[in-house]
Amino acid sequence: MDNTHKKTNRLIHSLSPYLLQHASNPVDWHEWGEEAFEKARSENKLMLVSIGYSACHWCHVMAHESFEDEETANIMNTYFVCIKIDREELPDIDQVYMDACQLVNGSGGWPLNAFTLPDKRPIHALTYLPKTQWQKLLLSIRDLWQTNPAAAEDYAGKLSQGIANISLPPEIKPQDTDNIISEDILKTFIHQYDPVYGGPNRAPKFPMPNNYRYLLQYGQAKGEQKATEMGLFTLRQMALGGIYDAVGGGFARYSVDEKWFAPHFEKMLYDNAQLISLYSYGFAVSQNPFYKKIAIETLDFCFDELYGHDDLYYSAYDADSEGIEGLYYTFTYEEIEAILGQDTVLFCQYFQCTKSGNWEHGRNILFALDTIENAASQLEIDEPVLAETISSCLQKLKAFREQRVKPGLDDKYICSWNNLMLKALAESAIWLDEPKFVERAELLANSILKTFYADKNLKRIAKNGVVKINAFLEDHATFIDGLICLYQAGFNEEYLLKAKAICEQTITKFYRPEKGFFEFNSTDTLITPKYDISDDVISSGNSIMAHNLWRLSWYFDQPEWREIAGKMLQGIMPVLKTSAPWYSHWAALQLMKEQGTEQIILAADESLKNTLPLKSHYKIPNAIFGFVGAETHIPLFKGKEYKGKNLVYPCKDFVCSEPVPFSRG
């Protein structure tokens, strides 16, 4: 974003890249805090809370049109106390005002603009508006507050009550849920599936990693080929689509169309981390090297473009560069021809590029015709020749692209997103049989502990040596999950013990026994307590915690944790049958509970500790894996210590079969 204004506002002192994008606006922005609240109270003004994130395209559009405009800024400054929030820093505030937006409009998105009373209760909320309409709205809300404040109070009361109602967790009550089985849940996925392009039968299309992971898990657990095919086909279509960056690796946030063709081009750590896990698992299920290739290329994108100096991973890349969405990632035909020469025709056939452009402004999105294997037949060319040509062309385009102005980098570290990357590294090590990723995962885990957990109180945001904001449920839950996965990749008991310790803290801080669920924010509740229940692009904090409690309860003989997880699942069961794609991580727990929880324990010499194929060999979805040497601190492993013979103990729900010999081969 161009900083064309000479003056800066108080956001200039922020660490957030998103807030810094607005530091030269003529709008008198405040950060969320007491200074802004006191100003609103003392001057009896409404607050305008504007929420976005650094990689958000429409946030930039509204900023250019309205927040950089002197006339519009004057209206905002005169009649409102204006607050800017980075939703990635304060997701709890974002959730509440997003609920308001969805209640008012039936939908939400970013930029999110909420008008509130001085006491923070919203009276109206909406997303992007063009400048003229935005100015009219500002003046209309000003008139309401000046001429009929009682009506504004009434709106605030009703909207706050609506937020409170939808924020409540489901009530857990005795009910017969045995008739809700995984076959019923699968039918919901089939009903909402797009058999032509994969994924959901609607647009826009977001990668929903846990949906497709569930389908693959279901296919393995039940031997249901339909579920496996749905999952793998969706992975294939996403990776061939424009949502995948064939030149540099990694996925954009979502596709605006049903074909996975045209993305909004922002690239987020949380998407790519989860998709690394998903494609690695897709390879383990199918043994198709195509999925391994995508996983490795996405890992390389994270290593090359998001890896920071602190051994942590940055948050995101912008959709725009030089003020134009997708400019960095797309090519004109003339550019392609100048770079590739005689290979232009074949390359453009494979990626469906045209002389006039297959997208906006004469530019081309790379949208693969098919896999190399299938496309070779369609194009009547030998497969090795096509593979080599396309690989060479992509390398040339990458070298050319690297000379361009890059999209802006959001260089803050977010705890929960790094935790997802921790899980990605651990699971890719397991499913791809790549021990080097265990080392990188351990390096990341140690950096998370050092940076975010230095005072044994988990924090959310770090940048430039400053660590701030108490972590939310999401941060705790994903860290526990990542540590469990890291243990299963390298079998270092220290990480499993750390997962248990943080789990105990999480229960103390966030668990509300009277509700049966975990609250999103442990302190400073805004309007009403918020419970993160449904699974979106990132699974809910509650469903992740239910999995954590379930798995740790077996390792550490904590039946009360398993009971909590079971009751949480019981509360979700009524919506699983009708809305499973929005509760897919819960569905995975139901599948594990239904199938029985298997424990695969290797008692062996320390030299076999990093035997990664143990997990991929058994290919049991969500099974609990462990390694025990001559000594152990884990209750589950007691009595199974190594005594000179390398043995695998196959167990299910604490009942073990006879151990079988194990060797690396």
C-alpha atoms as one frame of an Amber mdcrd trajectory, in Angstrom:
protein
   0.000   0.000   0.000   1.349   3.395  -0.965   2.111   5.720   1.917   1.314
   8.955   0.113   0.402  11.067   3.131   3.091  13.077   4.871   1.528  12.782
   8.298   1.231   9.574  10.231  -1.321   8.553  12.807  -0.770   6.656  16.045
  -0.686   3.300  14.205   2.895   4.145  13.227   3.953   2.669  16.580   2.261
  -0.678  15.957   4.050  -3.971  15.295   1.259  -5.278  13.064   2.047  -5.056
   9.321  -1.671  -4.569   8.698  -1.957  -1.630  11.077   1.235  -0.152   9.657
  -0.389  -0.216   6.213  -2.846   2.323   7.640  -0.338   4.435   9.571  -0.294
   7.120   6.862  -4.055   7.338   6.427  -5.601  10.727   7.229  -8.024   8.780
   9.437  -7.209   9.309  13.122  -6.937   5.602  13.838  -6.602   4.189  17.341
  -5.580   0.709  18.319  -8.076  -1.326  20.336  -7.628  -0.206  23.916  -8.625
   2.042  26.763  -7.436   5.262  25.100 -10.033   4.853  22.355 -12.768   3.724
  24.739 -12.220   6.704  27.049 -12.318   9.122  24.112 -15.635   7.649  22.957
 -17.110   7.909  26.457 -15.876  11.418  27.181 -16.935  12.808  23.804 -20.107
  10.682  23.601 -19.170   9.360  20.160 -19.859   6.083  18.455 -16.841   3.915
  17.725 -16.053   2.639  14.241 -14.141  -0.622  14.566 -12.534  -1.590  11.250
 -11.006  -5.076  11.077  -8.871  -6.725   8.411  -5.533  -8.389   7.739  -2.457
  -7.512   5.741  -2.990  -9.896   2.802  -6.652  -8.970   2.277  -7.341  -7.646
  -1.241 -10.667  -5.932  -0.510  -9.196  -4.366   2.610  -6.697  -2.653   0.322
  -9.429  -1.551  -2.078 -11.456   0.091   0.671  -8.330   1.682   2.116  -7.427
   3.246  -1.237 -10.954   4.434  -1.937 -11.999   5.663   1.511  -9.375   5.576
   4.247  -6.770   7.410   2.149  -9.359   9.969   1.034  -9.224  13.273   2.945
 -12.936  14.017   2.605 -13.990  10.604   3.868 -11.409  10.687   6.643 -12.741
  14.045   7.810 -16.247  12.592   8.234 -14.865   9.606  10.118 -12.667  11.728
  12.389 -15.372  14.272  13.140 -18.162  11.938  14.130 -16.525   8.686  15.244
 -13.684   7.295  17.294 -11.977   5.117  14.698 -10.243   1.883  15.683  -8.160
  -0.427  13.463  -7.753  -4.114  14.388  -5.591  -6.830  12.885  -7.937  -9.819
  13.051  -4.964 -12.180  13.243  -3.837 -10.512  16.466  -7.259 -10.229  18.104
  -9.460 -13.018  16.721 -11.735 -12.805  19.759 -12.811  -9.242  18.917 -13.129
 -10.180  15.254 -15.401 -13.139  16.077 -17.864 -11.037  18.042 -18.213  -8.317
  15.429 -18.294 -10.905  12.640 -21.263 -12.469  14.415 -22.897  -9.027  14.366
 -22.191  -8.670  10.648 -23.694 -12.061   9.871 -26.768 -11.329  11.972 -27.322
  -8.028  10.161 -26.456  -9.123   6.613 -26.624 -12.902   6.521 -22.949 -13.056
   5.522 -19.563 -11.697   6.518 -16.042 -11.078   5.330 -13.236  -8.548   5.412
 -12.798  -5.659   5.695 -15.220  -5.871   8.588 -16.600  -2.530   9.779 -18.618
  -2.404  12.987 -20.277   0.690  14.481 -20.547   0.441  18.250 -21.708   2.372
  21.258 -18.997   3.717  23.575 -19.513   0.540  25.645 -18.433  -1.587  22.583
 -21.863  -3.072  21.843 -22.457  -3.026  18.067 -25.388  -1.290  16.402 -24.448
  -2.124  12.803 -21.779  -4.083  10.930 -20.900  -4.646   7.289 -18.043  -5.419
   4.910 -16.706  -3.463   1.923 -18.562  -0.446   0.561 -17.460   1.888  -2.263
 -16.562   5.413  -1.161 -19.831   7.156  -2.031 -21.969   4.552  -0.291 -19.567
   4.501   2.655 -19.867   8.265   3.120 -23.670   8.047   3.002 -23.647   5.310
   5.616 -21.338   7.292   7.898 -23.634  10.310   7.770 -26.744   8.176   8.232
 -25.363   6.539  11.371 -24.185   9.932  12.641 -27.755  11.251  12.225 -29.176
   8.262  14.075 -26.871   8.815  17.034 -27.510  12.541  17.162 -31.272  12.473
  16.679 -32.395   9.143  18.121 -29.828   7.654  20.528 -32.562   5.549  22.120
 -32.955   3.670  18.837 -29.214   3.060  18.733 -29.383   1.699  22.278 -32.244
  -0.563  21.236 -30.282  -1.872  18.222 -27.277  -2.525  20.454 -29.343  -4.459
  22.963 -31.010  -6.658  20.370 -27.803  -7.284  18.410 -25.827  -8.095  21.546
 -28.511 -10.542  22.638 -28.360 -12.162  19.215 -24.595 -12.501  19.511 -24.965
 -14.012  22.965 -27.487 -16.549  21.674 -25.310 -17.801  18.829 -22.190 -17.778
  21.024 -23.559 -20.386  23.409 -22.149 -23.895  23.053 -24.600 -26.716  22.384
 -26.254 -28.122  25.462 -24.968 -31.540  26.445 -27.858 -33.693  27.579 -28.541
 -37.409  27.785 -29.585 -38.682  24.377 -29.377 -41.764  22.224 -26.641 -41.021
  19.699 -25.769 -44.614  18.860 -27.972 -44.440  15.771 -25.840 -41.593  14.362
 -23.026 -43.485  12.723 -20.260 -42.588  10.334 -22.252 -43.874   7.326 -24.839
 -41.161   8.023 -22.095 -38.556   8.273 -20.572 -39.634   4.943 -23.917 -39.117
   3.189 -23.741 -35.416   4.081 -20.328 -35.104   2.451 -21.579 -36.894  -0.672
 -24.630 -34.612  -0.858 -22.442 -31.473  -0.849 -19.705 -32.865  -3.122 -18.870
 -31.578  -6.615 -18.161 -34.671  -8.760 -16.900 -32.580 -11.687 -14.298 -30.357
 -10.007 -13.999 -31.821  -6.520 -14.600 -30.052  -3.250 -17.950 -28.513  -2.320
 -20.637 -27.981  -4.958 -20.584 -24.205  -4.656 -18.403 -21.162  -5.233 -16.256
 -19.611  -3.933 -14.264 -22.678  -2.920 -11.990 -22.759   0.095  -9.606 -25.616
   0.760 -11.086 -27.307   3.807  -8.233 -29.632   4.760 -10.029 -31.518   7.510
 -12.955 -32.348   5.214 -10.750 -34.212   2.764  -8.608 -35.692   5.486 -11.762
 -37.103   7.024 -12.807 -38.644   3.707  -9.412 -40.315   3.383  -9.542 -41.516
   6.993 -13.043 -42.846   6.488 -12.012 -44.635   3.315  -9.147 -46.337   5.119
 -11.092 -47.216   8.251 -14.140 -48.548   6.431 -12.630 -49.746   3.163 -15.014
 -47.323   1.442 -13.557 -46.540  -1.993 -16.066 -43.759  -2.678 -14.787 -41.692
   0.262 -11.161 -42.227  -0.729 -11.867 -41.253  -4.339 -13.687 -38.080  -3.274
 -10.758 -37.039  -1.103  -8.003 -37.809  -3.585  -9.876 -36.306  -6.542 -10.330
 -33.034  -4.659  -6.611 -32.959  -3.800  -5.800 -33.555  -7.451  -8.098 -30.812
  -8.745  -6.853 -28.226  -6.251  -3.222 -28.925  -7.146  -3.925 -28.657 -10.895
  -5.945 -25.467 -10.433  -4.933 -21.849 -10.415  -5.239 -21.858  -6.634  -1.905
 -23.732  -6.631   1.229 -21.792  -7.531   2.863 -24.108 -10.070   5.862 -21.786
 -10.370   6.782 -21.285  -6.721   4.748 -23.848  -4.801   2.093 -23.221  -2.192
  -1.624 -22.496  -2.289  -3.634 -19.286  -2.395  -6.371 -18.818   0.177  -9.371
 -19.719  -1.989 -10.819 -19.870  -5.488 -13.565 -17.467  -6.533 -15.052 -20.028
  -8.952 -16.119 -23.674  -8.843 -13.166 -24.914 -10.960 -10.351 -23.896  -8.549
  -9.230 -21.623 -11.408  -9.032 -18.005 -10.249  -7.830 -17.398  -6.697  -7.589
 -14.377  -4.514  -3.833 -14.573  -4.502  -2.956 -14.131  -0.833  -0.904 -17.059
   0.502  -1.356 -17.838   4.181   0.800 -19.982   6.453  -2.238 -21.654   8.021
  -3.555 -22.905   4.670  -0.237 -24.170   3.438   0.692 -25.882   6.692  -2.558
 -27.835   6.777  -2.330 -28.691   3.090   1.191 -30.065   3.589  -0.285 -32.468
   6.151  -3.168 -33.326   3.839  -1.111 -34.019   0.717   1.407 -36.029   2.737
  -1.450 -38.165   4.032  -2.866 -38.376   0.507   0.438 -39.854  -0.616   0.437
 -42.359   2.256  -3.060 -43.490   1.298  -2.531 -43.658  -2.470   1.248 -44.022
  -2.933   0.746 -41.702  -5.912   3.923 -39.586  -6.252   1.848 -36.640  -7.516
   0.639 -35.934  -3.979   4.142 -36.231  -2.541   5.381 -33.755  -5.155   2.770
 -31.172  -4.124   3.558 -31.679  -0.431   7.293 -31.225  -1.023   6.835 -28.163
  -3.238   4.575 -26.550  -0.635   7.124 -27.317   2.069   9.805 -25.720  -0.102
   7.624 -22.609  -0.491   7.365 -22.341   3.295  11.106 -22.929   3.743  12.084
 -20.432   1.036   9.495 -17.689   1.518   8.059 -17.870   5.039  10.957 -19.097
   7.173  12.153 -16.344   9.502  15.407 -15.566  11.274  13.985 -16.816  14.576
  13.363 -20.352  13.259   9.659 -19.487  13.119   7.431 -18.943  10.097   5.962
 -15.667   8.883   2.227 -15.260   8.448   1.327 -14.426   4.856   1.985 -12.857
   1.484  -0.318 -10.205   0.074  -2.642 -10.757  -2.875  -1.445  -7.524  -4.502
   1.846  -6.186  -5.739   2.363  -2.724  -7.233  -1.299  -2.124  -6.395  -2.581
  -4.902  -8.686  -4.077  -8.185  -7.536  -2.260 -11.261  -8.839   0.324  -9.288
 -10.806   3.227 -11.252  -9.337   1.705 -14.642 -10.129   0.279 -14.157 -13.639
   1.827 -13.700 -17.085   0.946 -12.210 -20.430   1.426 -14.427 -23.477   4.168
 -12.084 -24.673   6.082 -12.579 -21.420   5.749 -16.344 -21.685   6.908 -16.317
 -25.295   9.911 -14.114 -24.558  11.015 -16.393 -21.702  10.255 -19.822 -23.143
  10.805 -19.383 -26.861  10.148 -22.601 -28.780   8.555 -24.271 -25.748   5.808
 -21.632 -25.582   3.155 -23.518 -27.530   3.481 -26.751 -25.544   3.637 -24.888
 -22.222   0.545 -22.845 -23.055  -1.324 -25.961 -24.126  -0.520 -27.631 -20.833
  -1.369 -24.611 -18.659  -4.249 -23.417 -20.878  -2.760 -19.970 -21.486  -3.962
 -17.896 -24.430  -2.646 -14.948 -26.421  -5.471 -12.737 -25.149  -5.149 -14.066
 -21.605  -7.354 -16.519 -19.736  -7.945 -14.041 -16.902  -8.196 -10.283 -16.411
  -6.234  -7.578 -18.251  -4.766  -9.963 -20.804  -2.971 -12.008 -18.162  -2.819
 -15.776 -17.718  -3.309 -17.890 -14.619  -1.445 -21.192 -14.878  -4.228 -23.794
 -14.875  -2.955 -27.284 -15.673  -4.757 -29.365 -18.259  -4.254 -32.555 -16.245
  -1.538 -34.486 -14.491   1.613 -34.924 -16.596   0.775 -38.596 -17.089  -2.716
 -37.934 -18.432  -1.826 -34.760 -20.327   0.962 -36.533 -22.240  -1.620 -38.806
 -23.793  -3.963 -35.917 -24.599  -1.174 -33.859 -26.168   0.290 -36.901 -27.955
   3.770 -36.478 -26.512   6.007 -38.817 -24.553   5.480 -38.424 -20.812   9.196
 -37.956 -19.911   9.537 -35.277 -22.596   6.480 -33.386 -21.323   7.632 -33.680
 -17.704  11.117 -32.369 -18.492   9.821 -29.548 -20.685   7.264 -28.326 -18.156
   9.785 -28.533 -15.300  12.365 -26.547 -17.275   9.802 -23.922 -18.291   8.611
 -23.452 -14.712  12.192 -22.911 -13.548  12.658 -20.224 -16.192   9.405 -18.503
 -15.231  10.407 -18.635 -11.579  13.729 -16.927 -12.341  11.858 -14.268 -14.326
   9.228 -13.810 -11.616  11.824 -13.322  -8.911  12.870 -10.091 -10.650   9.407
  -8.641 -10.087   8.297  -6.609  -7.079   7.110  -9.158  -4.549   3.772  -8.930
  -2.762   4.001  -7.574   0.752   5.067  -9.977   3.484   3.276 -10.076   6.832
   6.332 -10.786   8.947   4.727 -11.281  12.337   4.773 -14.712  13.940   1.440
 -16.173  15.048   1.615 -18.940  17.610  -1.269 -21.079  16.342  -0.160 -20.884
  12.713   3.363 -21.952  13.646   1.798 -24.805  15.583   0.030 -25.923  12.401
   3.389 -25.819  10.639   4.848 -27.918  13.438   2.196 -30.548  12.788   2.838
 -30.318   9.038   6.545 -30.975   9.458   5.934 -33.894  11.805   3.275 -35.495
   9.643   5.197 -35.018   6.400   8.166 -36.705   8.079   5.940 -39.668   8.917
   3.839 -40.013   5.790   6.614 -39.183   3.301   9.264 -41.125   5.274  11.545
 -38.070   5.397  13.579 -38.035   8.670  15.038 -34.593   7.845  11.651 -33.035
   8.543  11.737 -34.361  12.111  14.804 -32.209  12.698  13.056 -29.154  11.295
   9.970 -29.912  13.382  12.022 -30.173  16.560  13.778 -26.907  15.712  10.382
 -25.231  15.299   8.959 -26.754  18.489  11.926 -25.488  20.477  11.548 -22.025
  18.936   7.846 -21.928  19.817   8.676 -22.890  23.392  11.463 -20.318  23.583
   9.498 -17.483  21.984   5.858 -17.932  22.954   6.190 -19.947  26.169   9.203
 -18.337  27.817   7.346 -17.443  31.034   5.199 -20.625  30.982   2.251 -18.475
  29.884   1.608 -19.007  26.185   1.487 -15.849  24.037   0.022 -15.341  20.555
   2.075 -12.750  18.621   5.817 -12.156  18.234   7.737  -9.677  16.111  11.064
  -7.887  16.395  11.756  -9.477  19.764   8.439  -8.312  21.219   5.970 -10.966
  22.356   2.418  -9.885  23.168  -1.233 -10.873  23.655  -2.159 -13.797  25.834
  -2.779 -16.875  23.718  -6.298 -18.011  22.929  -7.738 -21.517  23.003  -6.733
 -21.982  19.365  -3.065 -21.341  20.209  -3.052 -23.809  23.101  -4.983 -26.523
  21.276  -2.866 -26.438  18.119   0.372 -26.467  20.121  -0.687 -29.559  22.055
  -1.700 -31.202  18.776   1.623 -30.297  17.153   3.608 -31.657  20.083   1.704
 -34.951  20.011   2.372 -35.282  16.273   6.041 -34.417  16.812   6.290 -37.113
  19.461   4.869 -39.655  17.012   7.425 -38.597  14.376  10.566 -38.731  16.530
   9.412 -40.509  19.714  11.068 -37.996  22.029   9.048 -38.343  25.251   9.892
 -34.784  26.303   7.483 -33.422  23.707   4.662 -35.705  24.816   5.224 -34.704
  28.452   5.185 -31.051  27.413   1.899 -31.630  25.570   0.419 -33.045  28.778
   1.621 -30.079  30.846   0.139 -27.537  28.428  -3.072 -29.546  28.252  -3.407
 -29.270  32.034  -2.918 -25.487  31.785  -5.482 -25.272  28.989  -8.097 -27.084
  31.056  -7.472 -24.725  33.981  -7.649 -21.571  31.848 -10.361 -22.323  29.311
 -12.522 -25.299  30.293 -15.969 -24.392  31.607 -17.383 -27.518  33.331 -20.863
 -26.015  33.564 -20.954 -25.743  29.758 -18.912 -28.826  28.954 -16.739 -26.933
  26.428 -13.700 -24.669  26.291 -14.122 -20.895  26.050 -12.165 -19.172  23.277
 -10.779 -16.416  25.487  -9.724 -16.980  29.068 -10.084 -13.314  30.129 -11.470
  -9.939  29.019 -14.678 -11.283  27.509 -16.304  -8.840  25.050 -20.132  -8.706
  25.333 -20.455 -12.466  25.855 -18.243 -15.549  26.261 -17.382 -17.105  22.894
 -17.147 -20.831  22.258 -15.325 -21.929  19.114 -17.219 -25.066  18.058 -17.640
 -25.464  14.291 -14.756 -26.440  12.024 -13.874 -23.920   9.343 -10.694 -23.725
   7.269  -8.919 -24.184  10.604 -10.626 -26.684  12.885 -12.263 -25.271  15.986
 -10.304 -25.003  19.188 -12.840 -27.265  20.873 -12.632 -30.075  18.316  -8.814
 -29.967  18.414  -8.922 -30.080  22.213 -11.330 -33.016  22.120  -8.806 -34.927
  19.985  -5.977 -33.880  22.299  -7.821 -35.047  25.386  -8.772 -38.317  23.735
  -5.216 -39.175  22.669  -3.478 -37.976  25.835  -5.970 -39.860  27.984  -4.636
 -43.125  26.567  -0.969 -42.191  26.856  -1.284 -40.990  30.463  -4.135 -43.103
  31.811  -6.430 -40.102  32.323  -9.949 -41.516  31.855 -11.476 -38.223  33.030
  -9.984 -36.501  29.974 -11.521 -39.122  27.725 -14.821 -38.518  29.488 -14.633
 -34.766  28.811 -13.872 -35.403  25.132 -16.732 -37.901  24.908 -19.215 -35.454
  26.405 -18.067 -32.705  24.046 -18.629 -35.046  21.106 -22.034 -35.963  22.510
 -23.020 -32.296  22.412 -22.015 -32.048  18.756 -23.678 -35.255  17.565 -27.084
 -33.707  16.697 -25.496 -31.458  14.046 -23.062 -34.040  12.686 -25.687 -35.898
  10.684 -26.918 -32.758   8.887 -23.863 -30.471   8.803 -20.834 -32.762   8.892
 -18.628 -30.704   6.504 -18.705 -27.903   9.088 -17.812 -30.324  11.893 -15.413
 -32.643  10.077 -12.784 -32.760  12.823 -15.505 -33.818  15.243 -16.541 -36.450
  12.693 -12.983 -37.805  12.731 -13.211 -38.226  16.514 -16.555 -39.974  16.139
 -14.944 -42.333  13.608 -12.119 -43.118  16.030 -14.573 -43.690  18.874 -16.771
 -45.873  16.680 -13.877 -47.955  15.374 -12.088 -48.221  18.712  -8.789 -46.541
  19.519  -5.795 -48.563  18.445  -2.392 -48.222  20.079   0.666 -49.379  18.148
   3.670 -49.503  20.492   7.196 -50.340  19.372   9.494 -51.680  22.090  12.947
 -51.617  20.567  16.571 -50.659  20.687  17.187 -46.895  20.649  18.719 -47.210
  17.175  15.189 -47.822  15.822  13.693 -44.789  17.556  13.335 -42.808  14.336
  11.638 -45.656  12.484   9.157 -43.490  10.641   7.578 -46.254   8.526   6.019
 -47.659  11.703   3.049 -45.322  11.297   2.766 -45.453   7.511   3.140 -49.249
   7.596   0.065 -49.712   9.748  -1.908 -46.896   8.047  -4.513 -46.775  10.795
  -6.324 -43.432  10.852  -5.788 -41.584  14.125  -4.177 -44.553  15.858  -1.897
 -43.787  18.788   1.731 -44.675  18.152   4.543 -44.964  20.665   8.114 -46.061
  21.151   9.473 -47.477  24.391  13.081 -48.228  25.177  14.436 -49.678  28.381
  12.837 -46.833  30.401   9.732 -44.718  30.010   7.734 -41.964  31.750   4.530
 -42.757  29.844   1.964 -44.911  31.711   0.682 -46.536  28.487   4.108 -48.084
  27.886   4.646 -49.566  31.344   5.277 -53.307  31.126   6.237 -53.106  27.475
   9.818 -51.884  27.914  12.534 -53.157  25.565  14.183 -56.301  26.861  16.469
 -57.324  24.001  13.826 -58.085  21.365  12.344 -55.521  18.952   8.601 -56.010
  19.277   5.441 -54.253  18.182   2.494 -54.394  20.581  -0.784 -53.992  18.634
  -3.429 -52.887  21.126  -6.988 -51.622  20.963  -8.715 -49.842  23.823  -6.004
 -51.128  26.212  -6.413 -54.752  25.067  -3.200 -55.984  23.434  -2.602 -58.848
  21.030   0.561 -60.912  21.148   3.598 -58.760  20.260   5.121 -59.344  16.826
   8.792 -58.979  15.802   9.776 -55.717  14.118  12.665 -54.768  11.855  13.471
 -51.630   9.917  13.017 -53.421   6.602
